Each structure stands twice: as C-alpha cells, then as structure tokens.
C-alpha cells in the first residue's frame, strides 16, 4: 500500500507540474516579423527564433520551450511550412532547445549544433534522446538554403562553451544567440564554460564582421543594429571597469553590490539578471 501511495503521489505531482508548466505558457503569443530576404524573427517566451522560409522549406534557429511548440508550428505554417527541415541551436539552454524533442519526433526536424551542445544535453537527465543534435561541428558549418548562404560560427567560452551565431550572408542578418541581450544585462553561464573575458571577445569579433546595414536578431530583447550592439559592449566594459576598480580597492562582492553601479546602468537591470547578479558575474567571471 505504501508503494502504491508513493506511486500515486509521484504521478499526481508529475501531472500537477505539467499543468503548471502549461498554464505558464497559456497566454503566450508567437509574434512574427519579416526582416530581409528569406529571414523572419519569431518572439514568444524564451530566446528569439530566427527563421529562413522559402522554396526550399523552413529552417529555424532555436525553438524556445516545448509547451510553445504547437504555437510556433502554427506561426511557421503561415510562412510556408509547419515542418522545419532544420533546427540550429545557438547553445544548450532550455529556453532555446526546449522544443527540440517535439520537433524531432513530430516533424522529423534535423537538429544541428556545436558538439558541446550535444554533450551538455546528453548529460542532462531531463533531456530526451530526441532533443540531441544529430549533426554537430567544431568550428562551424555552412548551409545553403532558400538561395541564401548561412554561415554558422562557433565562438569559444562566451555565454557558454558551445555558442554558435548564424549570419545570413545575402540579406545580411545576424542571429547572435545569447551573445547579445539587447537593452539588458546578459546572462553569462560561468558554470558551463562561459566567461566575462570570452563574452567580450566574442562580441568584439562579431562587431568586426558586421556593418551599419546588418540586422541583428539578439538572443533576447528587441531587433537591433550595430549601434545597439556597440552600446551593449560599452555597458559591459564600463561596468566591468567599475567592479574591477572596487575589487582592486579591496571591496568584497557584497560591498560592491551595496555601492552599486550607478543610475547610468539602472535601465539594464531586468527580472532574470538584475544589478546584483550582474555584479556577481563580473566579480567572479
């Protein structure tokens, strides 16, 4: 009886957790914005989704959370096909890979990512086998799709150890993944190979590759351009200078948090990465 009660309790908690997850996304609407060439951006909850839609079919960059998969599919259907042939993951975090298994199982989508994305997802007990990338690369790969060339580049030890960015050459559109949080402090996953110096280096290298005409799909935040990305880099470098100066003066991280970064950077704080978390990242990163 005790085993039966335990099993019933576990099943009840599992169903309850699923219901809560579904409720969390119940009111989310997937918005579609046409950019240039074949490229569109989808926004909902989680990382921004890049889309190539045309005669060859549909390719997507990241896929947010599994409870949103059917809503994402409906939005893709309006662009020409609700069966993305390819999914490119910019990194392994669940708000970018959560619907991998759903798309692979239900739409036979082929998932591509840097090899460290597969390694990290495979180590996660919550990840299904169907969520793992089936094509992986070390430095990068090119995809020729919808009469455009997609350059996929791996950048080391920035947001994570498996970051990829995707540049649509002909329309000149760049999807940065989480190497860009537009108008907000970034999350740098120090426990998963990310580093502050690596993040800065990655952003600088991307800024050298683009110009004022490049349209940027950030990992999070509104559509952007080069000036927005430069402002983002300036914020990181200036806040790092502030934290390093206090650190050299012997202040602890808690004392630096008490002093703060000043009103100039208050607008960059947001729900997930507020000023305290950003200071801790800069101090430890």
Buried (B, 14 or more C-beta within 10 A) or exposed (E): EEEEEEEEEEEEEEEEEEEEEEEEBEEBEBEBBEBBBBBBBBBBBBBBBBBBBBEBBBBBBBBBBBBBBBBBBEBBEEBBBBBBBBBBBBBBBBBBBBBBBBBBEBBEBBBBBBBBBBBBBEEEEEBBEBBBBEEBBEEBBEBEBBEBEBBBBBBBBBBBBBBBBBBBEBBBBBBBBBBBBBBBBBBBBBEBBBBBEBBBBBBEBBBEEBEEEBBBBBBBBEBBBBEBBEEBBEBBEBBBEBBEEBBEEEBEBEEBBEEEBEEEBEEBBBEEBEBBBBBBBBBEB
